[in-house]
Amino acid sequence: MKIQRQIIKTSFDGTRCYVHARGLILPTGFGLITMQKLELSGCDVFYGIEMMTSTDKGKSFSKPTLCRNLTRRYEENGNKAR
């Protein structure tokens, strides 16, 4: 097995970045990376989990998309759940 390091996405804009990245490549060539957007604002603010996929063994990945089931939850009154 050969492991090669590659930068797939950079996005630090001075206040937000991606953290907690986890990835996999299956023998079929399908790849998946999950990550979470972080806002640095005095108190760390974490957003929902996003993912990028690959069908060519990780040579290229899709743009990040929000995982709808792994996003922020809201209470019945509309407030964000803590």
N, C-alpha and C positions, 0 to 999 in steps of 0.2 A: 504494500500500500504506500502511495506517495501522498503526502499532505503538503499543500502549498497555500501560503497565506495570501489573501487577496482582499483589497478594500472594495466592498460592494456598495456602500452608501455612506456618505458624510453629510451632516446636516446641522452642525452647531452654528447657530446664528447669534450667539451672545446671550440668549436667554433660554433656548430650548435645544434638546439633543435627544438621541435615542440611546437607551441603556438596556441592560439585561438581555442582550441578544443570545438566542439559542438556535442552532441549525442542525440540519440533517440532510444527507443525500442517500436515497435508496438505490439498490442495485438496478432498479428499473430506469434510473435517470431522473426521477422526480426529486426535487429538493424543496425544503421549506425552512424559512428563517422567521422566528417570532422576535419581537422587540417591543419596547414600551417607550413612549415619548415622555420626557421629563422636562418640567419647567423649573428653572432655577430662579426663585423669586423671594429669597429669604427663608421661606419654608418650601421644601421640595414638593412639587405638585406632580403627581403621576397621572397619566391619561390611560386610555384603554390599550389593550394589546393590539399590535398591528402585525401583519405578516407579508412576506414576499415569497413567491414560488418560482421554481425553475423546472423546466422539462428537458434540459440538455446537460444534466450532470453538474449543474452549478456554473456553467460558462456565462450565463446571463440570468438575471432575476427580474420579476415584475416590479412595478412600483409598489410601495407599501399601501396596503388596504386594511381598514379597521375590521377586526374580528367582532362581529355584532354581538356574539354571546359573551365576549370577554371585555366589555366596555364598562364605563361608569354606570352605576345604577342610580335611579332616582326614586325617592319616596313618593307616596301617593299625593302629597301636597306640592310636589314639584321640586323640592329641595334635593340636592345631591346626597346620596347615602354616604356616610363616613366610615 
